[in-house]
Amino acid sequence: MRAGREDVADVIVVGAGPAGASTAHWCASAGLDVLLLEKAAFPRDKVCGDGLTPRAVAELARMGVGTQAEDGWIRNRGLRVVAGGRSWELPWPDLASYPGYGMARARMTLDQRLAQHAQASGAKLLERTKVTGPLLDERSGRVVGVTAQPLDARGRADGAATTFRAPVVVAADGVSSRFATALDITRRDDRPLGTAVRTYFRTEGTPRHEDPWMESHLELWDGAPGASTLLPGYGWIFALGDGTANVGLGAVSSTPARQSAAGNDYRAILDTWVRNSPAEWGFTAENQTGPVRGAALPMGFNRSPLYSRGAVLVGDSAGMVSPFNGEGIAYALQAGRVAADAIAQARTRATDDSRERTLGTYADRMRADLGGYYTLGRWFVRLIEHPQVMRAAVRYGLPRPVVMRFVLKLLSDSYEPRGGDWVDRVIAGLTRVVPAA
């Protein structure tokens, strides 16, 4: 990219999901040479609920990503909560910091759109390029690039392996993050871990077509509600505006060990739930448009440090999923923005020591903003692991508008961090007084 230099870029980004695309966009916008490496070819799928909270929509607006309906985006008004045989429609709060609406878009096209946006900003995207490990400086052990293998359309090696060098590498390679693991940055076993499974159904001619509410079922029954067996987890139905809906369920445990001990077959649970759903919803085998797929949800900064020896961790590779609601896209986009700012600032520093200190501010800023919130999320997960607590919350808390207003802002992370009403001030105060995650 720059003649006369051994480095091929100022920064290499490993993985072109939301976190990687955001990092690449912001780095390129700051005038840096960016190489964005993606092992698959777009369009490609990722397991997700496909819902975007107002916090995520705000990040898209900062990036300058167009979200018009004619380009495949659908807005939603808020969250419809279903539990105890009743439902409540809770509009997203209209705040100065975040818009009063959320959005939905399938990851099959969302990730491609964000990668294209990064390209338009100046990043160079190489698809079907699998990063096989970090390249380390022999004397310092610092990351100075990556080794990579070109792949063919079937994901097999296609040609000779190659090396790309850069002074900073960003790991945006997802929950497994082989790049971070190769640097001995391992996952923590004291952080919540979620599981999500989902599929898609055609919705034309059903009440689910273009539903303006993201629907969350806090209770899953294997038959008529209240007259059958309660299943573990919570379900969702998100209309995508393209004639389909994302239908799935999730579950969370306070530690990976507790999740393993539960031993639930969530694919079978999802199948049971949709088979017993109302016939007018159309959740039948004939209307199903894709397989049931599942993924782990790494929560609450479950991998650290976020920066080490020239390597920056963003998104799922750092466990930036909310323990409250399984949301990860908003934090992935935010992490890319904050990481890019630290990387761009570090490029202006005159000494190695000052560059390292500046790169380290990324981790400080992310923990300052999200650490307290994630700590509250860990405590929340420990509470709802007890069925009696969840039943009491559904029975006595949900019917109270003040409680629901508080819960919506807390669980969706849509509150004013400074100022706002009394609910905003209480939540913001709690995140500041608890220990950061």
Order of alpha helices (4+ residues) and beta strands (2+ residues): beta-alpha-beta-beta-alpha-beta-beta-beta-beta-alpha-beta-beta-beta-beta-beta-alpha-beta-beta-beta-beta-beta-beta-alpha-alpha-beta-beta-beta-alpha-alpha-alpha-alpha-alpha
